[in-house]
């Protein structure tokens, strides 16, 4: 960047900062009478607030440590944004159930405004918007309903069998990058359900085109952005996040354009109707635009592939660290599945211990440890007795809640037994200490397919293979150090050696 450009940027920053600071002072004066009712929090510095208190690749842990000092209902100031962080099950109930109608709003990340994506994306649309309600109906009726799940079950099962065959054929006897191959199979599950194509090669160690595009797009959301902290500067896009994301998202839209073009040129004949068929039918009826079709496909891929793959990887890593738990899960599978090559759908309800393993994996290593920020649409909501003014962001720290000693015995230990004999509902009903998929208007629409994928993949790979760590590695050597971006990633990807079981 030449000196004149740097000078212009500095002048813009100074001008924007002056405007933002005046607004900051005004808001401070307007709320001075209610300070006693505002949740406690760490002291900030003028204009920047608590930005430096939360700069961390382990934000979920940082917020948990701050909550231990300032309380489970805690306030932060991030640039011009007032934020409340909730780290207790009772507070989560206030946010997700009691005041869901007020607190289900979204504060749009500036990078999400690329190509005006926020106006058509299920992730960013206001919960009361007609398009949001239509897209939720589409998901609940055509994709995640009992009928939709049953219609796609054969496709999903085949993709998991492809995983087993790939491990037998291409990876048996050598260390496998667990996370990489799981992401590939989850991408193929989603693409098979959505538009009846494979997008990843399970035999390859290289990323697929779609995986690369999704990763680049998601990473752009996680980078620090002045536009999010100081909205007065957003039009300048000083960090270039919106411009960069426009490039990534256009490539994704081009990818989906090619899929749609192939579909329109190909006679489907008697093939089963898939999700793309349903969406194109809605488009032909002028109910949704073609860009909305592509935006929904993107939302479903991001939500249904990476996060689920991460959860399965974390759960397998815990099993590698706890051989006794692994052995118990495999013994249960042997007693139920027996000599059959693959577990069947009817077997799944007879595997309570494996289900407990899945739920404990979700509790300890939830892929989204911090729920996407909710925003108060109006005044009137309260969290733990504290009023939440309109425009306040609310972050629910589910990582802290699902490791809270007040709700969980020995919360830092991997103990699947805690879920045996319980009917704990993952939607959080009557148990807000366990809400891995959210609740209310922002409940993850893909909860059922995500849980099916986690349970089924675990059942298949534990039944088909014995798993050993690479030479010289002990169970305690499996590194569970995490890093937070949009989801919880392993700093050191876990590898293990699959050995096919002879039957």
Secondary structure, 3 states (H helix, E strand, C coil): CCHHHHHHHHHHHHHHHHHHHHHHHHHHHHCHHHHHHCCCCCCCECCCECHHHCCCCCHHHHHHHHHHHHCCEEEEEECCEEEEEECCHHHHHHHHHHCHHHHCEECCCHHHHHHHHHHCCCCCCCCCCHHHHHHHHHHHHHHCCHHHHHHHHHHHHHHHHHHHHHHHHHHCCCEEEHHHHHHHHHHHHHHHHHHCCCCCCCCCCCCCHHHHHHHHHHHHHHCCCHHHHCHHHHHHCCCCHHHHHHHHHHHHHHHHHHHHHHHHHCCCCCCCCCHHHHHHHHHHCCCCCHHHHHHHHHHHHHHHHHHHHHHHHHHHHHHHHCHHHHHHHHHHHHHHHCCCCCCCHHHHHHCHHHHHHHHHHHHHCCCCCECCCEECCCCCEEECCEEECCCCEEEEEHHHHCCCCCCCCCCCCCCHHHHCCCCCCCCCCCCCCCCCCCCHHHCCCCHHHHHHHHHHHHHHHHHHEEEECCCCCCHHHCCCCEEECCCEEECCCCEEEEEECCC
